[in-house]
């Protein structure tokens, strides 16, 4: 999520309901049960423990035997809740499982609000895997291990009945997830430009869960939404062709696994694990499962240099 880089309504649940009833959003935790859950998750049993890498696991973590991961499970297909409304799944979740299996640790993916994950790295979470776009501001406070590329993409209702256009965005209602780069600097910057030109500001609808943003668009209560390209693609597939993309992907950037800034040992280790998963084909299998191979990277880097 740039999602900054994308509490959870499961996407399939919210959108199936929206597509059938066109009703407003409700609290995710109250409505997730019974929805379809997408592809079956990656089987960590397919990953062999790497004894050499496992020997590098910090002593405290090795003693605990658990790899705790914070993730905003409302951002399908990267991370969302399964049909039971409780089990995290998605390609980010499968990557967490693969990292844990490689290191001989039990992965524990915990649902968290997107904006609360980075501040809790170290005391609460070992890793943050939640579609975080790597940008200079975030890189000042945490370490990142790059693992995926995503850009910004827009969606509108099928047929674009309101004739929404990015060239005529002033005064329109645009939905984004709170804390994402779509919210700031993208849409907020566009709104500032509108005001500077003497035009109405964009009515920016910011919601904690991307699922709720998507449902608002299906309901027609917003004119368009902006999100990560894989999220938009998945939303289209889950809404019964009620949405369509607008324009092309832009501002493609790496997403990263977040680790506490002080924990350079774990950061380097996660980088080594990711490159092992890339080289042995496990990484590709995970992304193929979720139809997101286009976002694959050929090499994982620790704290890659990125633009503003």
C-alpha positions in Angstrom: 0.0 0.0 0.0 1.7 2.7 -0.8 -0.2 1.0 0.8 1.6 3.5 2.8 2.1 1.9 1.1 -3.6 0.1 1.0 -10.2 -3.9 11.4 -11.0 -5.5 8.2 -13.8 -6.1 5.9 -12.5 -8.8 3.7 -12.5 -7.5 0.2 -14.5 -10.4 -1.3 -17.1 -10.0 1.4 -17.5 -6.3 1.1 -17.6 -6.3 -2.6 -19.8 -9.3 -3.0 -22.3 -7.6 -0.7 -21.9 -4.3 -2.5 -22.3 -5.9 -5.9 -25.5 -7.6 -4.9 -27.1 -5.1 -2.6 -25.3 -1.8 -3.3 -25.5 -1.0 0.4 -23.1 1.1 2.5 -20.1 -0.2 4.4 -20.2 -1.8 7.8 -17.5 -2.8 10.2 -15.3 -5.4 8.6 -15.1 -7.7 11.6 -18.9 -8.0 11.6 -19.3 -9.0 8.0 -16.3 -11.0 6.9 -17.7 -14.5 7.5 -18.9 -16.5 4.6 -17.1 -14.7 1.8 -14.9 -16.4 -0.7 -11.3 -16.2 0.1 -9.4 -16.4 -3.2 -6.6 -18.8 -4.0 -5.5 -21.4 -1.4 -2.6 -20.1 0.6 1.0 -21.1 0.0 2.0 -24.2 1.9 5.0 -23.5 4.1 5.8 -27.2 4.3 7.1 -26.8 0.7 9.9 -24.6 2.1 12.9 -26.3 3.6 14.7 -24.8 6.6 18.0 -23.3 5.6 20.3 -24.3 8.5 22.9 -21.7 7.5 20.4 -18.8 7.5 18.6 -20.2 10.6 21.9 -20.0 12.5 21.9 -16.2 12.0 18.5 -15.8 13.7 18.9 -13.5 16.8 19.0 -15.5 20.0 15.9 -14.0 21.6 13.9 -14.7 18.5 15.3 -18.2 18.2 14.3 -18.9 21.8 10.8 -17.7 21.1 10.5 -19.7 18.0 8.0 -17.3 16.5 8.3 -14.6 13.8 5.7 -12.0 14.6 4.4 -10.0 11.6 2.2 -7.0 11.6 -0.1 -6.6 8.6 -3.2 -4.6 7.7 -5.4 -7.5 6.5 -7.8 -5.4 4.5 -5.6 -5.0 1.4 -6.4 -7.9 -1.0 -4.7 -9.6 -2.7 -1.6 -8.8 -0.6 -3.1 -9.3 2.8 -6.7 -10.0 3.8 -8.9 -12.3 5.9 -10.1 -15.6 4.7 -13.6 -17.1 4.6 -13.6 -17.5 8.4 -13.0 -13.8 8.9 -10.0 -14.6 11.0 -7.2 -16.2 9.0 -4.8 -13.9 7.2 -4.0 -14.8 3.6 -2.6 -13.2 0.5 0.8 -13.0 -1.2 2.3 -11.0 1.6 1.1 -13.5 4.1 2.6 -16.4 2.1 5.9 -14.5 1.9 5.8 -14.2 5.7 5.2 -18.0 5.9 8.1 -18.7 3.6 10.5 -16.4 5.6 9.5 -18.2 8.8 9.9 -21.7 7.3 13.3 -20.8 5.9 14.5 -19.7 9.3 12.8 -22.5 11.2 10.4 -20.1 12.9 6.6 -20.2 13.2 5.1 -17.2 11.5 2.4 -15.3 13.4 0.7 -12.8 11.2 -1.3 -10.3 13.3 -4.0 -8.0 12.0 -3.1 -4.3 12.6 -4.1 -0.9 11.5 -1.8 0.2 8.7 -0.6 3.4 10.3 0.2 1.6 13.6 2.6 -1.1 12.2 5.8 0.9 11.7 5.8 2.5 15.1 5.4 -0.9 16.7 8.3 -2.6 15.1 10.7 -4.1 17.6 8.5 -4.1 20.8 5.4 -5.7 19.1 6.3 -6.9 15.6 9.5 -8.5 14.2 8.4 -7.6 10.7 5.9 -5.3 9.0 4.7 -6.9 5.8 1.8 -4.8 4.5 2.5 -3.5 1.0 4.7 -0.6 2.3 5.9 1.6 -0.5 9.5 2.5 0.3 10.0 6.2 0.4 12.5 8.5 2.1 10.2 9.5 4.9 9.6 6.0 6.0 13.2 4.9 5.4 14.2 7.5 8.0 12.4 5.5 10.7 12.7 1.8 9.7 14.8 -0.5 7.6 13.3 -1.9 4.4 13.9 -5.1 2.5 12.6 -4.7 -1.1 10.4 -7.5 -2.4 7.8 -6.2 -4.8 7.1 -3.4 -7.3 3.8 -1.6 -7.5 2.5 1.6 -9.0 -0.5 3.8 -8.6 -3.6 2.9 -10.6 -7.1 4.5 -10.7 -10.5 2.9 -10.9 -14.0 4.2 -11.7 -17.4 2.6 -12.0 -17.9 0.5 -15.2 -18.5 2.6 -18.2 -17.2 5.7 -16.3 -20.8 7.1 -16.1 -19.7 10.4 -14.5 -16.9 10.9 -17.2 -14.3 11.2 -14.5 -10.9 12.3 -15.7 -7.7 13.1 -13.9 -7.4 16.3 -16.0 -10.7 17.4 -14.5 -10.4 16.2 -10.9 -11.1 19.4 -9.0 -14.2 19.2 -6.8 -14.6 15.4 -7.4 -14.9 12.8 -4.7 -11.9 10.5 -4.6 -11.4 7.6 -2.2 -8.0 6.5 -0.8 -6.8 4.5 2.1 -5.6 6.4 5.1 -1.8 6.7 5.3 -1.1 5.6 1.7 1.0 7.5 -0.8 -2.2 7.8 -2.8 -3.6 10.0 0.0 -0.4 12.0 0.4 1.3 13.2 -1.6 -0.6 12.1 -4.7 -4.3 13.1 -4.3 -3.5 15.8 -1.7 -1.0 17.3 -4.0 -3.5 17.4 -6.8 -6.0 19.0 -4.5 -3.5 21.7 -3.5 -2.9 22.4 -7.2 -6.7 22.8 -7.7 -6.9 25.4 -5.0 -3.8 27.2 -6.2 -5.6 27.6 -9.6 -8.7 28.9 -8.0 -10.7 25.7 -8.5 -12.6 23.6 -5.9 -10.5 21.3 -3.7 -10.8 17.6 -4.3 -13.2 16.0 -1.8 -10.8 13.3 -0.5 -12.5 10.5 1.2 -9.9 8.7 3.4 -10.9 5.4 5.1 -8.8 3.0 7.2 -9.6 0.0 5.1 -9.1 -0.2 1.3 -12.0 -2.7 1.2 -14.3 0.1 2.4 -12.9 2.5 -0.3 -13.7 -0.1 -3.0 -17.2 -0.7 -1.7 -17.9 3.1 -1.7 -16.9 3.1 -5.4 -19.1 0.2 -6.2 -22.0 2.0 -4.3 -21.4 5.1 -6.3 -20.8 7.4 -3.3 -17.4 8.4 -4.6 -16.4 9.2 -8.2 -13.0 7.3 -8.3 -10.4 5.7 -6.2 -6.6 5.4 -6.3 -4.6 2.5 -4.9 -1.7 0.2 -5.6 -1.9 -1.5 -9.0 -2.3 -5.1 -7.7 -5.1 -4.0 -5.4 -7.0 -2.3 -8.2 -6.6 -5.4 -10.4 -7.9 -7.7 -7.6 -10.8 -5.3 -6.9 -11.9 -5.5 -10.5 -11.9 -9.2 -10.4 -13.9 -9.3 -7.2 -16.7 -6.8 -8.0 -18.4 -8.7 -10.9 -17.1 -6.3 -13.5 -18.7 -3.3 -11.8 -15.4 -1.3 -12.0 -12.8 -0.5 -14.6 -9.4 1.0 -14.6 -8.7 4.6 -15.6 -5.4 5.3 -17.4 -2.2 3.5 -16.9 0.0 2.6 -13.9 2.4 5.4 -12.9 5.0 6.1 -10.2 6.0 2.4 -9.9 8.1 1.9 -6.8 9.5 -0.9 -4.7 7.6 -2.1 -1.7 9.4 -3.3 1.4 9.4 -5.6 4.4 9.8 -3.3 7.4 12.1 -3.9 10.3 13.0 -1.8 13.3 15.7 0.8 12.4 18.0 -0.5 15.2 17.8 -4.1 14.1 20.3 -4.2 11.3 21.1 -7.9 11.9 17.5 -9.0 11.3 17.3 -6.6 8.3 20.3 -8.2 6.6 19.0 -11.7 7.4 15.6 -11.0 5.9 17.3 -9.7 2.8 19.3 -12.9 2.5 16.2 -15.0 3.0 14.3 -13.1 0.3 17.1 -13.6 -2.2 17.1 -17.3 -1.3 13.4 -17.5 -2.0 13.8 -15.7 -5.3 16.6 -18.0 -6.4 14.9 -21.3 -5.5 11.6 -20.3 -7.2 9.4 -20.2 -4.1 8.9 -16.4 -4.5 7.7 -16.8 -8.0 5.3 -19.6 -7.1 3.8 -17.4 -4.4 3.2 -14.5 -6.7 1.9 -16.8 -9.5 -0.7 -18.1 -7.0 -2.1 -14.6 -6.6 -1.7 -13.6 -10.2 0.8 -10.9 -9.4 4.0 -12.0 -11.1 4.2 -8.7 -12.9 5.3 -7.1 -9.6 8.1 -9.5 -9.0 11.7 -8.3 -8.4 14.8 -10.1 -9.5 16.8 -9.1 -6.4 15.9 -8.1 -2.9 17.9 -5.2 -1.4 18.2 -3.8 2.1 17.4 -0.1 2.3 17.5 0.5 -1.5 17.9 4.1 -2.5 14.5 5.5 -3.8 13.3 8.9 -5.0 11.1 11.2 -3.1 
